[in-house]
Amino acid sequence: MQYLHPYKALTSSATCVRYVKSLLLRQLGGGPSVFGSGDEKILALSGFYPEDWPAVNFLTLMLYRWKRGELDLPPVAAAPVVNERAFTGSPYGREGIDVYFDFLELKRQETREVTAFYHKARPNVVAVFLGGREFEVAATTDLAAQTLAVRRVSPSPHTPQGAATLKYSHALVFKIPPSPREFMPLTRQVADLIKTAASLPPQVRRTAKVEKKDIYLLHGGREVEDGVVLDNDVYMYI
């Protein structure tokens, strides 16, 4: 019966991963990890840890309201639960790899799938939604921070927002508190911030030729006879 009451389901203090993914599949298409067509200006990610449940519900609610015409957003693709194993309270697995800190080395299948979609869409903004005690917003580039009047952060290049900043995108980090009653008004505020960020000039990086490595190809590199051509800065950190 939850499918008949998405607002009730998404403003509760529980998250059903199957329900969230099914709802976004119906609304956005695509899958199984990232829902969207591949040409969106926004890529939204959430669901890395169990405490991210408010972020998962909030992101899903915002996208549901957008598809119902209640919010104005540019085209958005989303991976609502990037690390399902950790999100549901299970260990990371035999590799012991934290997906949130794997967006540079790409050792886990989840991060490879999200990164492949990222290079297909080349979104202007990557928005990462995390659980938090209070509502917070931060940006990873000077231009985004100044335009949105929010705090600027320099995240680790291993994180999704850090890797995005080294590539083509501005990145935003939203901390969503466990207060479902506040979700509805906050969705409009967050949608306005994302819409403004999407209108900013894209990140531009110098092209570099590096040695042939599979990891560079996974990061959007183009193989040539004597190496790999990259138009992002990840090679400086690998």
C-alpha positions as CSV (number, residue, x, y, z in Angstrom):
1,M,0.0,0.0,0.0
2,Q,3.0,2.3,0.3
3,Y,3.0,2.7,-3.5
4,L,-0.4,4.5,-3.1
5,H,1.0,6.9,-0.5
6,P,4.5,8.1,-1.6
7,Y,4.3,11.2,0.5
8,K,3.6,9.2,3.6
9,A,6.3,6.7,2.9
10,L,9.0,9.3,2.2
11,T,8.2,11.5,5.2
12,S,8.5,8.6,7.6
13,S,11.6,7.5,9.7
14,A,12.1,4.3,7.8
15,T,13.5,3.5,4.3
16,C,12.6,0.6,2.1
17,V,15.4,0.3,-0.5
18,R,13.2,-1.7,-2.9
19,Y,10.4,0.8,-2.6
20,V,12.7,3.8,-3.3
21,K,14.3,2.2,-6.3
22,S,11.0,1.0,-7.7
23,L,9.5,4.5,-7.3
24,L,12.4,6.2,-9.1
25,L,12.5,3.5,-11.8
26,R,8.9,4.4,-12.6
27,Q,9.6,8.2,-12.4
28,L,13.0,8.4,-14.1
29,G,13.7,5.1,-15.9
30,G,17.1,3.6,-16.3
31,G,18.7,1.6,-13.5
32,P,19.8,-0.7,-11.9
33,S,22.1,1.7,-10.0
34,V,21.5,5.1,-11.6
35,F,18.1,6.2,-12.7
36,G,17.9,8.5,-15.7
37,S,18.5,8.6,-19.4
38,G,22.2,9.7,-19.5
39,D,21.9,13.3,-20.7
40,E,20.9,15.0,-17.4
41,K,22.6,18.2,-16.1
42,I,22.3,16.9,-12.5
43,L,23.5,13.7,-10.9
44,A,22.2,13.2,-7.4
45,L,23.7,10.5,-5.1
46,S,22.8,9.3,-1.6
47,G,22.6,6.1,0.6
48,F,26.3,5.4,1.5
49,Y,25.7,4.6,5.2
50,P,22.8,3.6,7.5
51,E,22.6,7.1,8.9
52,D,21.9,8.4,5.4
53,W,18.2,7.3,5.6
54,P,16.9,10.9,5.8
55,A,19.0,11.8,2.7
56,V,17.6,8.8,0.8
57,N,14.0,9.7,1.7
58,F,14.5,13.4,1.1
59,L,16.1,13.0,-2.3
60,T,13.4,10.6,-3.4
61,L,10.7,12.9,-2.2
62,M,12.2,15.9,-4.0
63,L,12.4,13.9,-7.3
64,Y,8.9,12.6,-6.9
65,R,7.6,16.2,-6.4
66,W,9.6,17.3,-9.4
67,K,8.1,14.7,-11.7
68,R,4.6,15.6,-10.4
69,G,5.2,19.2,-11.5
70,E,5.4,20.6,-7.9
71,L,9.1,21.7,-8.1
72,D,11.2,23.2,-10.9
73,L,14.4,21.3,-11.6
74,P,16.7,20.7,-14.5
75,P,16.8,17.1,-15.7
76,V,18.1,14.9,-12.9
77,A,19.6,11.4,-12.7
78,A,19.9,9.8,-9.3
79,A,21.5,6.9,-7.5
80,P,19.3,6.9,-4.4
81,V,21.2,4.1,-2.6
82,V,24.8,3.9,-3.9
83,N,26.0,1.4,-1.3
84,E,23.1,-0.9,-0.5
85,R,25.2,-3.3,1.6
86,A,26.4,-0.7,4.0
87,F,23.1,1.2,3.9
88,T,21.2,-1.8,5.2
89,G,23.8,-2.4,7.9
90,S,25.8,-5.2,6.4
91,P,29.6,-5.1,6.2
92,Y,31.4,-3.8,3.2
93,G,32.3,-7.3,2.1
94,R,35.5,-9.2,1.7
95,E,37.2,-6.3,0.1
96,G,36.6,-4.0,3.0
97,I,36.1,-1.1,0.7
98,D,34.0,1.9,1.7
99,V,32.1,2.9,-1.5
100,Y,32.0,6.6,-0.5
101,F,35.8,6.7,-0.6
102,D,36.2,4.7,-3.7
103,F,35.4,7.2,-6.5
104,L,39.1,7.6,-7.4
105,E,40.4,4.0,-7.3
106,L,37.0,2.5,-8.5
107,K,37.5,-0.9,-6.9
108,R,33.8,-1.6,-6.3
109,Q,31.2,-2.3,-8.9
110,E,28.9,0.4,-7.6
111,T,31.4,3.1,-8.0
112,R,32.3,1.9,-11.5
113,E,28.7,2.0,-12.6
114,V,28.1,5.4,-11.2
115,T,31.3,6.7,-12.8
116,A,30.5,5.2,-16.1
117,F,27.1,7.0,-16.1
118,Y,28.8,10.2,-14.9
119,H,31.1,10.2,-18.0
120,K,28.1,9.4,-20.2
121,A,26.1,12.3,-18.9
122,R,28.9,14.8,-18.0
123,P,26.5,16.6,-15.6
124,N,27.2,20.2,-14.7
125,V,26.4,19.5,-11.0
126,V,26.9,16.4,-8.7
127,A,24.7,16.7,-5.6
128,V,25.6,14.4,-2.7
129,F,23.0,13.9,0.0
130,L,24.1,12.7,3.4
131,G,22.5,12.3,6.8
132,G,23.3,15.0,9.3
133,R,22.2,16.5,12.6
134,E,21.2,19.8,11.0
135,F,20.4,21.0,7.5
136,E,23.7,22.1,5.9
137,V,24.7,23.0,2.4
138,A,28.3,23.3,1.0
139,A,29.8,23.6,-2.5
140,T,33.2,22.4,-3.8
141,T,34.0,25.3,-6.2
142,D,34.5,29.0,-5.5
143,L,32.0,30.0,-8.1
144,A,29.2,27.7,-6.7
145,A,29.9,28.7,-3.2
146,Q,29.8,32.5,-4.0
147,T,26.8,32.2,-6.2
148,L,24.8,30.2,-3.7
149,A,26.2,32.0,-0.6
150,V,27.2,28.7,1.1
151,R,30.3,27.3,2.6
152,R,33.1,26.1,0.3
153,V,34.6,22.7,1.1
154,S,37.5,20.7,-0.4
155,P,36.5,17.1,0.0
156,S,38.9,14.2,-0.5
157,P,39.3,13.3,-4.2
158,H,38.3,9.8,-3.3
159,T,34.7,10.9,-2.5
160,P,32.0,11.4,-5.2
161,Q,32.0,15.2,-4.8
162,G,35.8,15.4,-4.7
163,A,36.2,13.3,-7.8
164,A,33.4,15.3,-9.6
165,T,35.3,18.6,-8.8
166,L,38.4,17.2,-10.4
167,K,36.4,16.5,-13.5
168,Y,33.6,18.4,-15.2
169,S,31.3,19.4,-12.4
170,H,30.5,21.7,-9.6
171,A,29.5,19.6,-6.6
172,L,27.1,20.3,-3.7
173,V,26.9,18.5,-0.4
174,F,23.6,18.5,1.4
175,K,23.3,17.3,5.0
176,I,19.7,16.2,5.7
177,P,18.6,16.0,9.4
178,P,16.3,13.2,10.6
179,S,13.3,15.5,10.7
180,P,10.7,14.2,8.2
181,R,8.3,17.0,9.1
182,E,10.7,19.5,7.5
183,F,11.2,17.6,4.3
184,M,8.4,19.2,2.3
185,P,9.5,22.9,2.8
186,L,13.2,21.9,2.4
187,T,12.7,20.3,-0.9
188,R,11.8,23.6,-2.5
189,Q,14.8,25.3,-1.0
190,V,17.2,22.5,-2.2
191,A,15.6,22.5,-5.6
192,D,16.2,26.2,-6.0
193,L,19.9,25.8,-5.0
194,I,20.4,22.9,-7.5
195,K,18.6,24.8,-10.3
196,T,20.9,27.8,-9.7
197,A,24.0,25.7,-9.6
198,A,23.0,23.9,-12.9
199,S,23.0,27.3,-14.7
200,L,26.7,28.0,-13.7
201,P,29.4,27.7,-16.4
202,P,30.8,24.1,-16.4
203,Q,34.1,23.2,-15.0
204,V,36.8,23.2,-17.6
205,R,40.1,21.2,-17.2
206,R,43.2,21.2,-19.4
207,T,43.7,18.1,-21.6
208,A,46.6,15.9,-20.6
209,K,48.2,12.7,-22.0
210,V,49.0,10.1,-19.5
211,E,50.4,6.5,-19.6
212,K,48.0,3.7,-20.6
213,K,46.2,2.4,-17.6
214,D,42.7,0.8,-17.4
215,I,41.9,3.1,-14.5
216,Y,42.3,6.2,-16.7
217,L,39.9,4.7,-19.2
218,L,37.3,4.1,-16.5
219,H,37.7,7.8,-15.6
220,G,36.6,8.9,-19.1
221,G,40.0,8.8,-20.8
222,R,40.4,8.4,-24.6
223,E,42.9,5.8,-25.6
224,V,45.5,6.9,-28.3
225,E,48.5,5.1,-29.7
226,D,51.0,6.3,-27.1
227,G,48.8,6.8,-24.0
228,V,45.4,8.0,-22.7
229,V,44.0,11.5,-23.2
230,L,42.1,12.9,-20.2
231,D,40.3,16.2,-19.8
232,N,40.2,15.9,-16.0
233,D,42.7,16.0,-13.2
234,V,42.2,12.6,-11.6
235,Y,45.6,11.3,-12.9
236,M,47.3,13.7,-10.4
237,Y,45.8,11.7,-7.5
238,I,46.0,8.1,-8.7
